[in-house]
């Protein structure tokens, strides 16, 4: 039997400790599957004395993860520290410089430095694996990098943040407000004390930028993603969507267009009967559309210690199965130096159009003014729903457009606002074609 694969783990939080436990408790299964044992040879964390429910006494301890990467007797460096700079970046660079394989779950690190790190790995002939960085335990990276050979991807989209999906699911199911649902999510540990990174779309954008590079062979460009979060979604939107046969999800969408690659993160209405509309709670889902296979949907746990650890261990096992002299494939499907510069597409029209909710004063001429603004911007309306005025003299008008452009919708709603008929900011949500 081949010699043991020696692993160094930097970061022993929820995920790191779970990885160590899996490697310890699944020794026989992993040895059989990989043809060689896998052992934790070194670790690094902030606290040496914390109980992690796994015996790490045989592993060398390093207070500094960079020292672990450079000095430990290891074959694979596993970075589970987090953050896009500091110790995470320094230790990964140190490991690659020493010719060690790297496994990471750090989407922020990859979205900012992924291309440069990929170049280092490819120059050294080592693997940089990152399955856990996108969609937790779902094997979407392996699928896109290996299983879709010969396919050309036309669009990739999905639910990439469990916190947002949990909130939207509960808002619909229980009729509670966004704020109340967020508080519950924080109490249950699904949302951070400062939830901005999740609810405003940043987490989804980081993951989408990685999928975009894999799908289209472009350099990662997280800063070019159009982004909206879910904090402005109200019960009025949830109810209106249901009445029209839709469900609201926060989607990350990347697709090839004639003017470039479009990347966007925003609340989206998807048909209730679509598969992705059935993805509830903290579950993630990624849909990949290709020319040969058609549409593939992958769904499963998107976060948590066990789900993320499963993906990390899978990456380690892939390295254990490789042999000296084997030519590894490129990190992002294309050699890093051949990744094309990212060309941002214009925000194009969307199949299914737009949902527009307007809160207006109940007075003569309001509806005619709204209709004129739509016509002036060449927006064709699929449906119009007017709700009866309340005691406060306001009523809600729901418009669903046919296919149109972002610019036209924004120009029309800006005009309606300037006309002085609105009592609240217009709500605009895209309606996405979804399988």
Secondary structure, 3 states (H helix, E strand, C coil): CEEEEEEEEECCCHHHHHHHHHHHHCHHHHHHHHCEEEEEEEEECCCCCCCCCCCCCCCEEECCHHHHHHHCCCCEEEECCCCCCHHHHHHHHHHHHCCCEEEECCHHHHHHHHHHHHHHHHHHCCCEECHHHCCCCCCHHHHHHHHCCCCCEEEEEEECCHHHHHHHHHHHHHCCCHHHHHHHHHHCCCCCCCCHHHHCCHHHHHHHHHHHHHHHCECCCHHHCEECCCCCCCHHHHHHHHHCCEEEEEEEEEEEECCEEEEEEEEEEEECCCCHHHCCCCEEEEEEEECCCCEEEEEEECCCHHHHHHHHHHHHHHHHHCCCCCCCCCCCCCCHHHCECCCECCCCCCCCCEEEEEEEECCCCHHHHHHHHHHHCCCCEEEEEECCCCCCCEEEEEEEECCCCHHHHHHHHHHHHHCCCECCCCEEEEECCCC
